[in-house]
Amino acid sequence: MTDAQPINISILDKDYKVACPPGEQSALLESAKFLDNKMREIRDTGNVMGSERIAVITALNMANDLLHTSNVDKEIGKELPPRLKNLENKISRVLEQSRQLEI
């Protein structure tokens, strides 16, 4: 079991003490800064009031971005093998034509 250390972070001008595993402090601080920036963007639109609602809207936006990225990666993964197969076929044809020209 790791000994988590308390780290102070600030999000929307509110301070929080968060337990953090050793060696992960910079990642936690970077994540907190990213979240703070995203929440400030939502707040600054003026369309959402209250820190709880801002947090929920920010979380939904970030979840949507994550899911979209994951779906794109899955789609690329599905498309990639046929593309590679097609490329392999083209390379094989060119190599075969090259061999025939040498003869």
ZAPAKE-660644 format. One record per residue (C-alpha): residue number from 1; x, y, z. Coordinates in nm, 4 decimals. Last residue first. Layout:
<recs>
{rec NUM {X Y Z}}
...
</recs>
This chain:
<recs>
{rec 103 {1.3529 -1.0607 -6.6252}}
{rec 102 {1.3924 -0.7296 -6.4440}}
{rec 101 {1.0570 -0.6019 -6.5666}}
{rec 100 {0.8829 -0.9078 -6.4222}}
{rec 99 {1.0432 -0.8464 -6.0841}}
{rec 98 {0.9223 -0.4848 -6.0796}}
{rec 97 {0.5708 -0.5936 -6.1712}}
{rec 96 {0.5762 -0.8401 -5.8787}}
{rec 95 {0.7066 -0.5713 -5.6435}}
{rec 94 {0.4355 -0.3315 -5.7586}}
{rec 93 {0.1676 -0.5957 -5.7135}}
{rec 92 {0.2950 -0.6894 -5.3665}}
{rec 91 {0.3048 -0.3244 -5.2604}}
{rec 90 {-0.0535 -0.2751 -5.3760}}
{rec 89 {-0.1704 -0.5874 -5.1943}}
{rec 88 {0.0056 -0.4807 -4.8726}}
{rec 87 {-0.1559 -0.1391 -4.8974}}
{rec 86 {-0.4989 -0.3008 -4.9344}}
{rec 85 {-0.4289 -0.5259 -4.6368}}
{rec 84 {-0.3153 -0.2258 -4.4340}}
{rec 83 {-0.6317 -0.0407 -4.5216}}
{rec 82 {-0.8397 -0.3470 -4.4377}}
{rec 81 {-0.6583 -0.3752 -4.1009}}
{rec 80 {-0.6905 -0.0030 -4.0180}}
{rec 79 {-1.0619 0.0484 -4.0543}}
{rec 78 {-1.1659 -0.1321 -3.7355}}
{rec 77 {-0.8875 0.0268 -3.5289}}
{rec 76 {-0.9777 0.3671 -3.6703}}
{rec 75 {-1.3347 0.3095 -3.5578}}
{rec 74 {-1.2190 0.2095 -3.2088}}
{rec 73 {-0.9930 0.5166 -3.1839}}
{rec 72 {-1.2792 0.7401 -3.2974}}
{rec 71 {-1.5039 0.5819 -3.0357}}
{rec 70 {-1.2450 0.6425 -2.7617}}
{rec 69 {-1.2000 1.0053 -2.8687}}
{rec 68 {-1.5753 1.0577 -2.8686}}
{rec 67 {-1.6019 0.8913 -2.5278}}
{rec 66 {-1.3304 1.1148 -2.3834}}
{rec 65 {-1.4755 1.4321 -2.5339}}
{rec 64 {-1.8220 1.3393 -2.4070}}
{rec 63 {-1.6827 1.2684 -2.0604}}
{rec 62 {-1.5047 1.6071 -2.0624}}
{rec 61 {-1.8231 1.7879 -2.1626}}
{rec 60 {-2.0273 1.6000 -1.9017}}
{rec 59 {-1.7700 1.6740 -1.6306}}
{rec 58 {-1.7701 2.0438 -1.7222}}
{rec 57 {-2.1510 2.0540 -1.7094}}
{rec 56 {-2.1461 1.8827 -1.3690}}
{rec 55 {-1.8737 2.1088 -1.2278}}
{rec 54 {-2.0476 2.4240 -1.3535}}
{rec 53 {-2.3717 2.3008 -1.1978}}
{rec 52 {-2.1966 2.2498 -0.8630}}
{rec 51 {-2.0147 2.5837 -0.8869}}
{rec 50 {-2.3346 2.7806 -0.9357}}
{rec 49 {-2.4510 2.9516 -1.2523}}
{rec 48 {-2.4337 2.8266 -1.6095}}
{rec 47 {-2.4975 3.0460 -1.9145}}
{rec 46 {-2.2510 3.3195 -1.8200}}
{rec 45 {-1.9992 3.1903 -2.0736}}
{rec 44 {-1.7322 3.2660 -1.8124}}
{rec 43 {-1.8484 2.9824 -1.5880}}
{rec 42 {-1.8013 2.7225 -1.8608}}
{rec 41 {-1.4523 2.8515 -1.9480}}
{rec 40 {-1.3669 2.8754 -1.5770}}
{rec 39 {-1.4654 2.5105 -1.5334}}
{rec 38 {-1.2359 2.4074 -1.8187}}
{rec 37 {-0.9452 2.6094 -1.6756}}
{rec 36 {-0.9928 2.4668 -1.3243}}
{rec 35 {-1.0117 2.1142 -1.4658}}
{rec 34 {-0.6837 2.1593 -1.6563}}
{rec 33 {-0.5166 2.3127 -1.3487}}
{rec 32 {-0.6375 2.0239 -1.1323}}
{rec 31 {-0.5093 1.7716 -1.3854}}
{rec 30 {-0.1677 1.9425 -1.3948}}
{rec 29 {-0.1537 1.9453 -1.0133}}
{rec 28 {-0.2449 1.5771 -1.0021}}
{rec 27 {0.0150 1.4881 -1.2650}}
{rec 26 {0.2795 1.6893 -1.0770}}
{rec 25 {0.1964 1.5151 -0.7501}}
{rec 24 {0.1978 1.1608 -0.8872}}
{rec 23 {0.5393 1.0527 -0.7557}}
{rec 22 {0.4056 0.9541 -0.4151}}
{rec 21 {0.0330 0.8795 -0.4216}}
{rec 20 {-0.1956 1.1825 -0.3755}}
{rec 19 {-0.4558 1.2550 -0.1102}}
{rec 18 {-0.6435 1.5750 -0.1936}}
{rec 17 {-0.6751 1.8955 0.0084}}
{rec 16 {-0.9085 2.1369 -0.1657}}
{rec 15 {-0.8949 2.5140 -0.2036}}
{rec 14 {-1.1711 2.7094 -0.3732}}
{rec 13 {-1.0835 2.9840 -0.6219}}
{rec 12 {-1.2548 2.8016 -0.9075}}
{rec 11 {-1.0366 2.4970 -0.8414}}
{rec 10 {-0.7355 2.5194 -0.6113}}
{rec 9 {-0.5195 2.2219 -0.5166}}
{rec 8 {-0.3472 2.1332 -0.1897}}
{rec 7 {-0.1710 1.7988 -0.1805}}
{rec 6 {-0.2002 1.5451 0.1016}}
{rec 5 {0.0469 1.2570 0.0674}}
{rec 4 {-0.0607 0.9030 -0.0101}}
{rec 3 {0.1495 0.6311 0.1495}}
{rec 2 {0.1358 0.3424 -0.0915}}
{rec 1 {0.0000 0.0000 0.0000}}
</recs>
